[in-house]
Amino acid sequence: MRMSVLEPKGVIWQGMASKVILPAADGQMCVLDFHQPFVARLKKGDIVLPNKKIAVKDGIAYMRLNEIVVFAQA
């Protein structure tokens, strides 16, 4: 799936990922390819990708058409 992690200052990370773990407000959320569309509130924690971790303070994750867009404060 395509993934973008954005903050007010610009793009933090953009690329392809087959698995993403998000620090959702209700607990960790694992997202795989072709996940059902969702909007989730994020809390302080790490977005975990196969070869990378991105620390966020809070944000919103949006999944649609096999693309995740995360608007975060890093």
PQR file of N, CA, C, O and H, with PARSE charges and radii, in Angstrom:
ATOM      1  N   MET A   1       0.836  -1.165   0.000 -0.4000 1.5000
ATOM      2  CA  MET A   1       0.000   0.000   0.000 -0.0000 2.0000
ATOM      3  C   MET A   1       0.888   1.237   0.000  0.5500 1.7000
ATOM      4  O   MET A   1       2.022   1.201   0.476 -0.5500 1.4000
ATOM      5  N   ARG A   2       0.364   2.322  -0.534 -0.4000 1.5000
ATOM      6  CA  ARG A   2       1.093   3.586  -0.492 -0.0000 2.0000
ATOM      7  C   ARG A   2       0.863   4.226   0.861  0.5500 1.7000
ATOM      8  O   ARG A   2      -0.222   4.109   1.431 -0.5500 1.4000
ATOM      9  H   ARG A   2      -0.558   2.352  -0.921  0.4000 1.0000
ATOM     10  N   MET A   3       1.884   4.906   1.383 -0.4000 1.5000
ATOM     11  CA  MET A   3       1.749   5.553   2.674 -0.0000 2.0000
ATOM     12  C   MET A   3       2.450   6.893   2.665  0.5500 1.7000
ATOM     13  O   MET A   3       3.541   7.041   2.114 -0.5500 1.4000
ATOM     14  H   MET A   3       2.765   5.001   0.921  0.4000 1.0000
ATOM     15  N   SER A   4       1.800   7.871   3.288 -0.4000 1.5000
ATOM     16  CA  SER A   4       2.385   9.197   3.455 -0.0000 2.0000
ATOM     17  C   SER A   4       2.206   9.611   4.909  0.5500 1.7000
ATOM     18  O   SER A   4       1.122   9.472   5.477 -0.5500 1.4000
ATOM     19  H   SER A   4       0.914   7.751   3.735  0.4000 1.0000
ATOM     20  N   VAL A   5       3.277  10.120   5.502 -0.4000 1.5000
ATOM     21  CA  VAL A   5       3.210  10.686   6.842 -0.0000 2.0000
ATOM     22  C   VAL A   5       3.530  12.164   6.682  0.5500 1.7000
ATOM     23  O   VAL A   5       4.633  12.544   6.289 -0.5500 1.4000
ATOM     24  H   VAL A   5       4.157  10.233   5.041  0.4000 1.0000
ATOM     25  N   LEU A   6       2.533  12.990   6.998 -0.4000 1.5000
ATOM     26  CA  LEU A   6       2.648  14.427   6.781 -0.0000 2.0000
ATOM     27  C   LEU A   6       2.536  15.177   8.102  0.5500 1.7000
ATOM     28  O   LEU A   6       1.861  14.725   9.028 -0.5500 1.4000
ATOM     29  H   LEU A   6       1.636  12.682   7.317  0.4000 1.0000
ATOM     30  N   GLU A   7       3.197  16.315   8.182 -0.4000 1.5000
ATOM     31  CA  GLU A   7       3.043  17.227   9.303 -0.0000 2.0000
ATOM     32  C   GLU A   7       2.888  18.629   8.726  0.5500 1.7000
ATOM     33  O   GLU A   7       3.099  18.814   7.527 -0.5500 1.4000
ATOM     34  H   GLU A   7       3.745  16.682   7.430  0.4000 1.0000
ATOM     35  N   PRO A   8       2.529  19.616   9.532 -0.5600 1.5000
ATOM     36  CA  PRO A   8       2.320  20.958   8.982  0.2800 2.0000
ATOM     37  C   PRO A   8       3.515  21.515   8.196  0.5500 1.7000
ATOM     38  O   PRO A   8       3.327  22.303   7.269 -0.5500 1.4000
ATOM     39  N   LYS A   9       4.721  21.122   8.551 -0.4000 1.5000
ATOM     40  CA  LYS A   9       5.916  21.639   7.868 -0.0000 2.0000
ATOM     41  C   LYS A   9       6.221  20.914   6.565  0.5500 1.7000
ATOM     42  O   LYS A   9       7.024  21.401   5.770 -0.5500 1.4000
ATOM     43  H   LYS A   9       4.874  20.482   9.304  0.4000 1.0000
ATOM     44  N   GLY A  10       5.600  19.762   6.326 -0.4000 1.5000
ATOM     45  CA  GLY A  10       5.858  19.040   5.094 -0.0000 2.0000
ATOM     46  C   GLY A  10       5.777  17.534   5.255  0.5500 1.7000
ATOM     47  O   GLY A  10       5.196  17.031   6.216 -0.5500 1.4000
ATOM     48  H   GLY A  10       4.947  19.366   6.972  0.4000 1.0000
ATOM     49  N   VAL A  11       6.362  16.825   4.314 -0.4000 1.5000
ATOM     50  CA  VAL A  11       6.335  15.357   4.281 -0.0000 2.0000
ATOM     51  C   VAL A  11       7.432  14.800   5.188  0.5500 1.7000
ATOM     52  O   VAL A  11       8.597  15.176   5.061 -0.5500 1.4000
ATOM     53  H   VAL A  11       6.834  17.233   3.533  0.4000 1.0000
ATOM     54  N   ILE A  12       7.056  13.901   6.103 -0.4000 1.5000
ATOM     55  CA  ILE A  12       8.039  13.211   6.947 -0.0000 2.0000
ATOM     56  C   ILE A  12       8.536  11.963   6.236  0.5500 1.7000
ATOM     57  O   ILE A  12       9.738  11.705   6.182 -0.5500 1.4000
ATOM     58  H   ILE A  12       6.109  13.596   6.206  0.4000 1.0000
ATOM     59  N   TRP A  13       7.594  11.186   5.687 -0.4000 1.5000
ATOM     60  CA  TRP A  13       7.962   9.955   4.991 -0.0000 2.0000
ATOM     61  C   TRP A  13       6.888   9.621   3.971  0.5500 1.7000
ATOM     62  O   TRP A  13       5.701   9.854   4.200 -0.5500 1.4000
ATOM     63  H   TRP A  13       6.618  11.396   5.731  0.4000 1.0000
ATOM     64  N   GLN A  14       7.319   9.074   2.846 -0.4000 1.5000
ATOM     65  CA  GLN A  14       6.408   8.655   1.791 -0.0000 2.0000
ATOM     66  C   GLN A  14       6.993   7.420   1.140  0.5500 1.7000
ATOM     67  O   GLN A  14       8.192   7.373   0.865 -0.5500 1.4000
ATOM     68  H   GLN A  14       8.284   8.886   2.660  0.4000 1.0000
ATOM     69  N   GLY A  15       6.163   6.416   0.890 -0.4000 1.5000
ATOM     70  CA  GLY A  15       6.663   5.217   0.243 -0.0000 2.0000
ATOM     71  C   GLY A  15       5.646   4.094   0.273  0.5500 1.7000
ATOM     72  O   GLY A  15       4.459   4.317   0.509 -0.5500 1.4000
ATOM     73  H   GLY A  15       5.189   6.453   1.114  0.4000 1.0000
ATOM     74  N   MET A  16       6.129   2.883   0.031 -0.4000 1.5000
ATOM     75  CA  MET A  16       5.295   1.693   0.010 -0.0000 2.0000
ATOM     76  C   MET A  16       5.546   0.881   1.275  0.5500 1.7000
ATOM     77  O   MET A  16       6.671   0.816   1.772 -0.5500 1.4000
ATOM     78  H   MET A  16       7.094   2.703  -0.161  0.4000 1.0000
ATOM     79  N   ALA A  17       4.489   0.265   1.789 -0.4000 1.5000
ATOM     80  CA  ALA A  17       4.601  -0.581   2.976 -0.0000 2.0000
ATOM     81  C   ALA A  17       3.576  -1.701   2.871  0.5500 1.7000
ATOM     82  O   ALA A  17       2.469  -1.491   2.376 -0.5500 1.4000
ATOM     83  H   ALA A  17       3.575   0.318   1.386  0.4000 1.0000
ATOM     84  N   SER A  18       3.941  -2.881   3.334 -0.4000 1.5000
ATOM     85  CA  SER A  18       2.997  -3.992   3.316 -0.0000 2.0000
ATOM     86  C   SER A  18       2.313  -4.152   4.669  0.5500 1.7000
ATOM     87  O   SER A  18       1.262  -4.784   4.775 -0.5500 1.4000
ATOM     88  H   SER A  18       4.840  -3.052   3.737  0.4000 1.0000
ATOM     89  N   LYS A  19       2.933  -3.564   5.720 -0.4000 1.5000
ATOM     90  CA  LYS A  19       2.376  -3.654   7.074 -0.0000 2.0000
ATOM     91  C   LYS A  19       2.754  -2.383   7.827  0.5500 1.7000
ATOM     92  O   LYS A  19       3.900  -1.936   7.771 -0.5500 1.4000
ATOM     93  H   LYS A  19       3.787  -3.051   5.634  0.4000 1.0000
ATOM     94  N   VAL A  20       1.776  -1.803   8.535 -0.4000 1.5000
ATOM     95  CA  VAL A  20       2.005  -0.596   9.320 -0.0000 2.0000
ATOM     96  C   VAL A  20       1.325  -0.775  10.668  0.5500 1.7000
ATOM     97  O   VAL A  20       0.181  -1.224  10.733 -0.5500 1.4000
ATOM     98  H   VAL A  20       0.845  -2.166   8.580  0.4000 1.0000
ATOM     99  N   ILE A  21       2.021  -0.427  11.742 -0.4000 1.5000
ATOM    100  CA  ILE A  21       1.421  -0.448  13.074 -0.0000 2.0000
ATOM    101  C   ILE A  21       1.278   0.996  13.530  0.5500 1.7000
ATOM    102  O   ILE A  21       2.250   1.750  13.574 -0.5500 1.4000
ATOM    103  H   ILE A  21       2.950  -0.062  11.689  0.4000 1.0000
ATOM    104  N   LEU A  22       0.040   1.370  13.869 -0.4000 1.5000
ATOM    105  CA  LEU A  22      -0.277   2.749  14.259 -0.0000 2.0000
ATOM    106  C   LEU A  22      -0.599   2.820  15.745  0.5500 1.7000
ATOM    107  O   LEU A  22      -1.212   1.899  16.286 -0.5500 1.4000
ATOM    108  H   LEU A  22      -0.750   0.758  13.833  0.4000 1.0000
ATOM    109  N   PRO A  23      -0.194   3.905  16.420 -0.5600 1.5000
ATOM    110  CA  PRO A  23      -0.555   4.091  17.832  0.2800 2.0000
ATOM    111  C   PRO A  23      -1.939   4.742  17.952  0.5500 1.7000
ATOM    112  O   PRO A  23      -2.044   5.918  18.298 -0.5500 1.4000
ATOM    113  N   ALA A  24      -2.988   3.983  17.669 -0.4000 1.5000
ATOM    114  CA  ALA A  24      -4.350   4.521  17.694 -0.0000 2.0000
ATOM    115  C   ALA A  24      -4.771   4.839  19.123  0.5500 1.7000
ATOM    116  O   ALA A  24      -4.243   4.264  20.076 -0.5500 1.4000
ATOM    117  H   ALA A  24      -2.903   3.027  17.388  0.4000 1.0000
ATOM    118  N   ALA A  25      -5.713   5.748  19.266 -0.4000 1.5000
ATOM    119  CA  ALA A  25      -6.188   6.162  20.591 -0.0000 2.0000
ATOM    120  C   ALA A  25      -6.778   4.987  21.375  0.5500 1.7000
ATOM    121  O   ALA A  25      -6.726   4.979  22.605 -0.5500 1.4000
ATOM    122  H   ALA A  25      -6.141   6.215  18.492  0.4000 1.0000
ATOM    123  N   ASP A  26      -7.335   4.000  20.679 -0.4000 1.5000
ATOM    124  CA  ASP A  26      -7.938   2.834  21.332 -0.0000 2.0000
ATOM    125  C   ASP A  26      -6.958   1.674  21.515  0.5500 1.7000
ATOM    126  O   ASP A  26      -7.349   0.621  22.018 -0.5500 1.4000
ATOM    127  H   ASP A  26      -7.377   4.007  19.680  0.4000 1.0000
ATOM    128  N   GLY A  27      -5.718   1.842  21.125 -0.4000 1.5000
ATOM    129  CA  GLY A  27      -4.703   0.790  21.213 -0.0000 2.0000
ATOM    130  C   GLY A  27      -3.992   0.648  19.881  0.5500 1.7000
ATOM    131  O   GLY A  27      -4.383   1.268  18.893 -0.5500 1.4000
ATOM    132  H   GLY A  27      -5.401   2.697  20.716  0.4000 1.0000
ATOM    133  N   GLN A  28      -2.944  -0.170  19.854 -0.4000 1.5000
ATOM    134  CA  GLN A  28      -2.192  -0.341  18.612 -0.0000 2.0000
ATOM    135  C   GLN A  28      -3.072  -0.950  17.531  0.5500 1.7000
ATOM    136  O   GLN A  28      -3.923  -1.799  17.799 -0.5500 1.4000
ATOM    137  H   GLN A  28      -2.626  -0.674  20.657  0.4000 1.0000
ATOM    138  N   MET A  29      -2.848  -0.501  16.313 -0.4000 1.5000
ATOM    139  CA  MET A  29      -3.649  -0.942  15.168 -0.0000 2.0000
ATOM    140  C   MET A  29      -2.698  -1.412  14.068  0.5500 1.7000
ATOM    141  O   MET A  29      -1.836  -0.654  13.625 -0.5500 1.4000
ATOM    142  H   MET A  29      -2.157   0.189  16.095  0.4000 1.0000
ATOM    143  N   CYS A  30      -2.854  -2.656  13.630 -0.4000 1.5000
ATOM    144  CA  CYS A  30      -2.037  -3.201  12.551 -0.0000 2.0000
ATOM    145  C   CYS A  30      -2.831  -3.085  11.251  0.5500 1.7000
ATOM    146  O   CYS A  30      -3.980  -3.521  11.171 -0.5500 1.4000
ATOM    147  H   CYS A  30      -3.555  -3.272  13.990  0.4000 1.0000
ATOM    148  N   VAL A  31      -2.208  -2.495  10.246 -0.4000 1.5000
ATOM    149  CA  VAL A  31      -2.870  -2.288   8.956 -0.0000 2.0000
ATOM    150  C   VAL A  31      -2.072  -3.028   7.882  0.5500 1.7000
ATOM    151  O   VAL A  31      -0.867  -2.826   7.739 -0.5500 1.4000
ATOM    152  H   VAL A  31      -1.275  -2.141  10.312  0.4000 1.0000
ATOM    153  N   LEU A  32      -2.758  -3.881   7.137 -0.4000 1.5000
ATOM    154  CA  LEU A  32      -2.134  -4.633   6.054 -0.0000 2.0000
ATOM    155  C   LEU A  32      -2.691  -4.144   4.716  0.5500 1.7000
ATOM    156  O   LEU A  32      -3.641  -3.362   4.675 -0.5500 1.4000
ATOM    157  H   LEU A  32      -3.738  -4.046   7.254  0.4000 1.0000
ATOM    158  N   ASP A  33      -2.087  -4.615   3.628 -0.4000 1.5000
ATOM    159  CA  ASP A  33      -2.570  -4.266   2.285 -0.0000 2.0000
ATOM    160  C   ASP A  33      -4.076  -4.489   2.161  0.5500 1.7000
ATOM    161  O   ASP A  33      -4.612  -5.464   2.688 -0.5500 1.4000
ATOM    162  H   ASP A  33      -1.316  -5.250   3.661  0.4000 1.0000
ATOM    163  N   PHE A  34      -4.744  -3.587   1.467 -0.4000 1.5000
ATOM    164  CA  PHE A  34      -6.170  -3.667   1.161 -0.0000 2.0000
ATOM    165  C   PHE A  34      -7.061  -3.709   2.405  0.5500 1.7000
ATOM    166  O   PHE A  34      -8.128  -4.323   2.392 -0.5500 1.4000
ATOM    167  H   PHE A  34      -4.308  -2.796   1.040  0.4000 1.0000
ATOM    168  N   HIS A  35      -6.616  -3.053   3.471 -0.4000 1.5000
ATOM    169  CA  HIS A  35      -7.426  -2.938   4.684 -0.0000 2.0000
ATOM    170  C   HIS A  35      -8.698  -2.152   4.364  0.5500 1.7000
ATOM    171  O   HIS A  35      -8.714  -1.320   3.457 -0.5500 1.4000
ATOM    172  H   HIS A  35      -5.750  -2.554   3.481  0.4000 1.0000
ATOM    173  N   GLN A  36      -9.742  -2.421   5.106 -0.4000 1.5000
ATOM    174  CA  GLN A  36     -10.995  -1.692   4.944 -0.0000 2.0000
ATOM    175  C   GLN A  36     -10.774  -0.204   5.254  0.5500 1.7000
ATOM    176  O   GLN A  36      -9.976   0.120   6.134 -0.5500 1.4000
ATOM    177  H   GLN A  36      -9.729  -3.097   5.843  0.4000 1.0000
ATOM    178  N   PRO A  37     -11.459   0.698   4.556 -0.5600 1.5000
ATOM    179  CA  PRO A  37     -11.293   2.137   4.814  0.2800 2.0000
ATOM    180  C   PRO A  37     -11.597   2.490   6.274  0.5500 1.7000
ATOM    181  O   PRO A  37     -12.496   1.915   6.888 -0.5500 1.4000
ATOM    182  N   PHE A  38     -10.833   3.441   6.817 -0.4000 1.5000
ATOM    183  CA  PHE A  38     -11.051   3.891   8.190 -0.0000 2.0000
ATOM    184  C   PHE A  38     -10.472   5.284   8.386  0.5500 1.7000
ATOM    185  O   PHE A  38      -9.672   5.767   7.585 -0.5500 1.4000
ATOM    186  H   PHE A  38     -10.102   3.908   6.318  0.4000 1.0000
ATOM    187  N   VAL A  39     -10.896   5.912   9.469 -0.4000 1.5000
ATOM    188  CA  VAL A  39     -10.291   7.131   9.982 -0.0000 2.0000
ATOM    189  C   VAL A  39     -10.035   6.844  11.453  0.5500 1.7000
ATOM    190  O   VAL A  39     -10.943   6.417  12.165 -0.5500 1.4000
ATOM    191  H   VAL A  39     -11.546   5.520  10.121  0.4000 1.0000
ATOM    192  N   ALA A  40      -8.801   7.076  11.922 -0.4000 1.5000
ATOM    193  CA  ALA A  40      -8.459   6.777  13.306 -0.0000 2.0000
ATOM    194  C   ALA A  40      -7.676   7.919  13.934  0.5500 1.7000
ATOM    195  O   ALA A  40      -6.816   8.522  13.291 -0.5500 1.4000
ATOM    196  H   ALA A  40      -8.063   7.423  11.343  0.4000 1.0000
ATOM    197  N   ARG A  41      -7.972   8.206  15.170 -0.4000 1.5000
ATOM    198  CA  ARG A  41      -7.230   9.209  15.937 -0.0000 2.0000
ATOM    199  C   ARG A  41      -5.983   8.536  16.485  0.5500 1.7000
ATOM    200  O   ARG A  41      -6.053   7.412  16.983 -0.5500 1.4000
ATOM    201  H   ARG A  41      -8.670   7.716  15.692  0.4000 1.0000
ATOM    202  N   LEU A  42      -4.839   9.213  16.400 -0.4000 1.5000
ATOM    203  CA  LEU A  42      -3.588   8.666  16.906 -0.0000 2.0000
ATOM    204  C   LEU A  42      -3.192   9.369  18.199  0.5500 1.7000
ATOM    205  O   LEU A  42      -3.499  10.543  18.408 -0.5500 1.4000
ATOM    206  H   LEU A  42      -4.782  10.127  15.996  0.4000 1.0000
ATOM    207  N   LYS A  43      -2.505   8.624  19.062 -0.4000 1.5000
ATOM    208  CA  LYS A  43      -1.977   9.188  20.298 -0.0000 2.0000
ATOM    209  C   LYS A  43      -0.449   9.153  20.227  0.5500 1.7000
ATOM    210  O   LYS A  43       0.117   8.707  19.229 -0.5500 1.4000
ATOM    211  H   LYS A  43      -2.256   7.671  18.893  0.4000 1.0000
ATOM    212  N   LYS A  44       0.206   9.614  21.267 -0.4000 1.5000
ATOM    213  CA  LYS A  44       1.666   9.625  21.304 -0.0000 2.0000
ATOM    214  C   LYS A  44       2.195   8.195  21.214  0.5500 1.7000
ATOM    215  O   LYS A  44       1.746   7.303  21.935 -0.5500 1.4000
ATOM    216  H   LYS A  44      -0.254   9.976  22.078  0.4000 1.0000
ATOM    217  N   GLY A  45       3.151   7.997  20.319 -0.4000 1.5000
ATOM    218  CA  GLY A  45       3.731   6.678  20.136 -0.0000 2.0000
ATOM    219  C   GLY A  45       4.524   6.617  18.843  0.5500 1.7000
ATOM    220  O   GLY A  45       4.896   7.647  18.280 -0.5500 1.4000
ATOM    221  H   GLY A  45       3.515   8.721  19.733  0.4000 1.0000
ATOM    222  N   ASP A  46       4.780   5.405  18.378 -0.4000 1.5000
ATOM    223  CA  ASP A  46       5.568   5.187  17.167 -0.0000 2.0000
ATOM    224  C   ASP A  46       4.720   4.567  16.069  0.5500 1.7000
ATOM    225  O   ASP A  46       3.956   3.632  16.310 -0.5500 1.4000
ATOM    226  H   ASP A  46       4.478   4.568  18.836  0.4000 1.0000
ATOM    227  N   ILE A  47       4.863   5.099  14.862 -0.4000 1.5000
ATOM    228  CA  ILE A  47       4.343   4.436  13.671 -0.0000 2.0000
ATOM    229  C   ILE A  47       5.446   3.477  13.250  0.5500 1.7000
ATOM    230  O   ILE A  47       6.567   3.898  12.967 -0.5500 1.4000
ATOM    231  H   ILE A  47       5.483   5.858  14.667  0.4000 1.0000
ATOM    232  N   VAL A  48       5.125   2.189  13.209 -0.4000 1.5000
ATOM    233  CA  VAL A  48       6.135   1.173  12.922 -0.0000 2.0000
ATOM    234  C   VAL A  48       5.932   0.635  11.512  0.5500 1.7000
ATOM    235  O   VAL A  48       4.883   0.085  11.177 -0.5500 1.4000
ATOM    236  H   VAL A  48       4.214   1.848  13.439  0.4000 1.0000
ATOM    237  N   LEU A  49       6.962   0.811  10.703 -0.4000 1.5000
ATOM    238  CA  LEU A  49       7.016   0.279   9.341 -0.0000 2.0000
ATOM    239  C   LEU A  49       8.049  -0.845   9.342  0.5500 1.7000
ATOM    240  O   LEU A  49       8.794  -0.975  10.314 -0.5500 1.4000
ATOM    241  H   LEU A  49       7.814   1.258  10.976  0.4000 1.0000
ATOM    242  N   PRO A  50       8.122  -1.661   8.289 -0.5600 1.5000
ATOM    243  CA  PRO A  50       9.091  -2.765   8.290  0.2800 2.0000
ATOM    244  C   PRO A  50      10.538  -2.353   8.600  0.5500 1.7000
ATOM    245  O   PRO A  50      11.231  -3.088   9.304 -0.5500 1.4000
ATOM    246  N   ASN A  51      11.011  -1.219   8.108 -0.4000 1.5000
ATOM    247  CA  ASN A  51      12.410  -0.833   8.328 -0.0000 2.0000
ATOM    248  C   ASN A  51      12.551   0.532   8.977  0.5500 1.7000
ATOM    249  O   ASN A  51      13.617   1.143   8.897 -0.5500 1.4000
ATOM    250  H   ASN A  51      10.448  -0.621   7.537  0.4000 1.0000
ATOM    251  N   LYS A  52      11.487   1.026   9.626 -0.4000 1.5000
ATOM    252  CA  LYS A  52      11.530   2.396  10.135 -0.0000 2.0000
ATOM    253  C   LYS A  52      10.517   2.591  11.246  0.5500 1.7000
ATOM    254  O   LYS A  52       9.460   1.960  11.259 -0.5500 1.4000
ATOM    255  H   LYS A  52      10.621   0.529   9.691  0.4000 1.0000
ATOM    256  N   LYS A  53      10.856   3.482  12.192 -0.4000 1.5000
ATOM    257  CA  LYS A  53       9.919   3.923  13.229 -0.0000 2.0000
ATOM    258  C   LYS A  53       9.833   5.440  13.160  0.5500 1.7000
ATOM    259  O   LYS A  53      10.845   6.127  13.024 -0.5500 1.4000
ATOM    260  H   LYS A  53      11.715   3.995  12.181  0.4000 1.0000
ATOM    261  N   ILE A  54       8.611   5.953  13.257 -0.4000 1.5000
ATOM    262  CA  ILE A  54       8.400   7.395  13.223 -0.0000 2.0000
ATOM    263  C   ILE A  54       7.642   7.778  14.484  0.5500 1.7000
ATOM    264  O   ILE A  54       6.511   7.336  14.682 -0.5500 1.4000
ATOM    265  H   ILE A  54       7.789   5.395  13.368  0.4000 1.0000
ATOM    266  N   ALA A  55       8.247   8.592  15.336 -0.4000 1.5000
ATOM    267  CA  ALA A  55       7.605   9.023  16.580 -0.0000 2.0000
ATOM    268  C   ALA A  55       6.622  10.148  16.280  0.5500 1.7000
ATOM    269  O   ALA A  55       6.944  11.102  15.570 -0.5500 1.4000
ATOM    270  H   ALA A  55       9.166   8.951  15.176  0.4000 1.0000
ATOM    271  N   VAL A  56       5.410  10.019  16.836 -0.4000 1.5000
ATOM    272  CA  VAL A  56       4.391  11.059  16.677 -0.0000 2.0000
ATOM    273  C   VAL A  56       3.820  11.428  18.047  0.5500 1.7000
ATOM    274  O   VAL A  56       3.784  10.606  18.963 -0.5500 1.4000
ATOM    275  H   VAL A  56       5.149   9.245  17.412  0.4000 1.0000
ATOM    276  N   LYS A  57       3.372  12.686  18.168 -0.4000 1.5000
ATOM    277  CA  LYS A  57       2.737  13.150  19.407 -0.0000 2.0000
ATOM    278  C   LYS A  57       1.236  12.892  19.367  0.5500 1.7000
ATOM    279  O   LYS A  57       0.652  12.459  20.361 -0.5500 1.4000
ATOM    280  H   LYS A  57       3.401  13.354  17.424  0.4000 1.0000
ATOM    281  N   ASP A  58       0.617  13.154  18.236 -0.4000 1.5000
ATOM    282  CA  ASP A  58      -0.789  12.859  17.996 -0.0000 2.0000
ATOM    283  C   ASP A  58      -1.069  13.043  16.512  0.5500 1.7000
ATOM    284  O   ASP A  58      -0.203  13.485  15.757 -0.5500 1.4000
ATOM    285  H   ASP A  58       1.092  13.506  17.429  0.4000 1.0000
ATOM    286  N   GLY A  59      -2.279  12.702  16.101 -0.4000 1.5000
ATOM    287  CA  GLY A  59      -2.591  12.866  14.689 -0.0000 2.0000
ATOM    288  C   GLY A  59      -3.832  12.108  14.284  0.5500 1.7000
ATOM    289  O   GLY A  59      -4.595  11.623  15.120 -0.5500 1.4000
ATOM    290  H   GLY A  59      -2.982  12.342  16.714  0.4000 1.0000
ATOM    291  N   ILE A  60      -4.015  12.019  12.978 -0.4000 1.5000
ATOM    292  CA  ILE A  60      -5.153  11.312  12.384 -0.0000 2.0000
ATOM    293  C   ILE A  60      -4.631  10.457  11.234  0.5500 1.7000
ATOM    294  O   ILE A  60      -3.812  10.912  10.436 -0.5500 1.4000
ATOM    295  H   ILE A  60      -3.395  12.413  12.299  0.4000 1.0000
ATOM    296  N   ALA A  61      -5.103   9.226  11.155 -0.4000 1.5000
ATOM    297  CA  ALA A  61      -4.748   8.322  10.051 -0.0000 2.0000
ATOM    298  C   ALA A  61      -6.007   8.061   9.229  0.5500 1.7000
ATOM    299  O   ALA A  61      -7.092   7.865   9.775 -0.5500 1.4000
ATOM    300  H   ALA A  61      -5.768   8.856  11.804  0.4000 1.0000
ATOM    301  N   TYR A  62      -5.842   8.061   7.913 -0.4000 1.5000
ATOM    302  CA  TYR A  62      -6.946   7.908   6.983 -0.0000 2.0000
ATOM    303  C   TYR A  62      -6.557   6.848   5.964  0.5500 1.7000
ATOM    304  O   TYR A  62      -5.522   6.971   5.308 -0.5500 1.4000
ATOM    305  H   TYR A  62      -4.960   8.220   7.469  0.4000 1.0000
ATOM    306  N   MET A  63      -7.372   5.806   5.823 -0.4000 1.5000
ATOM    307  CA  MET A  63      -7.098   4.722   4.874 -0.0000 2.0000
ATOM    308  C   MET A  63      -8.215   4.662   3.850  0.5500 1.7000
ATOM    309  O   MET A  63      -9.394   4.618   4.200 -0.5500 1.4000
ATOM    310  H   MET A  63      -8.213   5.705   6.355  0.4000 1.0000
ATOM    311  N   ARG A  64      -7.828   4.660   2.562 -0.4000 1.5000
ATOM    312  CA  ARG A  64      -8.816   4.545   1.478 -0.0000 2.0000
ATOM    313  C   ARG A  64      -8.094   4.105   0.212  0.5500 1.7000
ATOM    314  O   ARG A  64      -7.010   4.604  -0.091 -0.5500 1.4000
ATOM    315  H   ARG A  64      -6.870   4.695   2.277  0.4000 1.0000
ATOM    316  N   LEU A  65      -8.685   3.182  -0.523 -0.4000 1.5000
ATOM    317  CA  LEU A  65      -8.153   2.703  -1.801 -0.0000 2.0000
ATOM    318  C   LEU A  65      -6.692   2.258  -1.694  0.5500 1.7000
ATOM    319  O   LEU A  65      -5.862   2.601  -2.536 -0.5500 1.4000
ATOM    320  H   LEU A  65      -9.566   2.777  -0.277  0.4000 1.0000
ATOM    321  N   ASN A  66      -6.397   1.492  -0.648 -0.4000 1.5000
ATOM    322  CA  ASN A  66      -5.064   0.937  -0.398 -0.0000 2.0000
ATOM    323  C   ASN A  66      -4.000   2.028  -0.243  0.5500 1.7000
ATOM    324  O   ASN A  66      -2.855   1.849  -0.659 -0.5500 1.4000
ATOM    325  H   ASN A  66      -7.071   1.213   0.036  0.4000 1.0000
ATOM    326  N   GLU A  67      -4.378   3.133   0.347 -0.4000 1.5000
ATOM    327  CA  GLU A  67      -3.441   4.221   0.642 -0.0000 2.0000
ATOM    328  C   GLU A  67      -3.725   4.758   2.035  0.5500 1.7000
ATOM    329  O   GLU A  67      -4.871   5.053   2.376 -0.5500 1.4000
ATOM    330  H   GLU A  67      -5.308   3.278   0.685  0.4000 1.0000
ATOM    331  N   ILE A  68      -2.667   4.884   2.843 -0.4000 1.5000
ATOM    332  CA  ILE A  68      -2.792   5.487   4.174 -0.0000 2.0000
ATOM    333  C   ILE A  68      -2.153   6.860   4.128  0.5500 1.7000
ATOM    334  O   ILE A  68      -1.040   7.038   3.634 -0.5500 1.4000
ATOM    335  H   ILE A  68      -1.736   4.645   2.566  0.4000 1.0000
ATOM    336  N   VAL A  69      -2.892   7.829   4.661 -0.4000 1.5000
ATOM    337  CA  VAL A  69      -2.346   9.172   4.835 -0.0000 2.0000
ATOM    338  C   VAL A  69      -2.423   9.471   6.335  0.5500 1.7000
ATOM    339  O   VAL A  69      -3.492   9.377   6.937 -0.5500 1.4000
ATOM    340  H   VAL A  69      -3.797   7.684   5.062  0.4000 1.0000
ATOM    341  N   VAL A  70      -1.303   9.825   6.922 -0.4000 1.5000
ATOM    342  CA  VAL A  70      -1.256  10.169   8.332 -0.0000 2.0000
ATOM    343  C   VAL A  70      -0.903  11.647   8.446  0.5500 1.7000
ATOM    344  O   VAL A  70       0.132  12.097   7.955 -0.5500 1.4000
ATOM    345  H   VAL A  70      -0.434   9.902   6.433  0.4000 1.0000
ATOM    346  N   PHE A  71      -1.786  12.388   9.104 -0.4000 1.5000
ATOM    347  CA  PHE A  71      -1.521  13.789   9.417 -0.0000 2.0000
ATOM    348  C   PHE A  71      -1.107  13.789  10.882  0.5500 1.7000
ATOM    349  O   PHE A  71      -1.919  13.487  11.757 -0.5500 1.4000
ATOM    350  H   PHE A  71      -2.627  12.023   9.503  0.4000 1.0000
ATOM    351  N   ALA A  72       0.158  14.127  11.156 -0.4000 1.5000
ATOM    352  CA  ALA A  72       0.677  13.981  12.509 -0.0000 2.0000
ATOM    353  C   ALA A  72       1.494  15.170  12.944  0.5500 1.7000
ATOM    354  O   ALA A  72       1.935  15.994  12.143 -0.5500 1.4000
ATOM    355  H   ALA A  72       0.817  14.372  10.445  0.4000 1.0000
ATOM    356  N   GLN A  73       1.678  15.223  14.249 -0.4000 1.5000
ATOM    357  CA  GLN A  73       2.593  16.185  14.834 -0.0000 2.0000
ATOM    358  C   GLN A  73       3.757  15.359  15.352  0.5500 1.7000
ATOM    359  O   GLN A  73       3.609  14.593  16.305 -0.5500 1.4000
ATOM    360  H   GLN A  73       1.319  14.553  14.899  0.4000 1.0000
ATOM    361  N   ALA A  74       4.912  15.516  14.726 -0.4000 1.5000
ATOM    362  CA  ALA A  74       6.059  14.675  15.086 -0.0000 2.0000
ATOM    363  C   ALA A  74       7.025  15.407  16.011  0.5500 1.7000
ATOM    364  O   ALA A  74       8.044  14.844  16.410 -0.5500 1.4000
ATOM    365  H   ALA A  74       5.032  16.139  13.953  0.4000 1.0000
TER
END
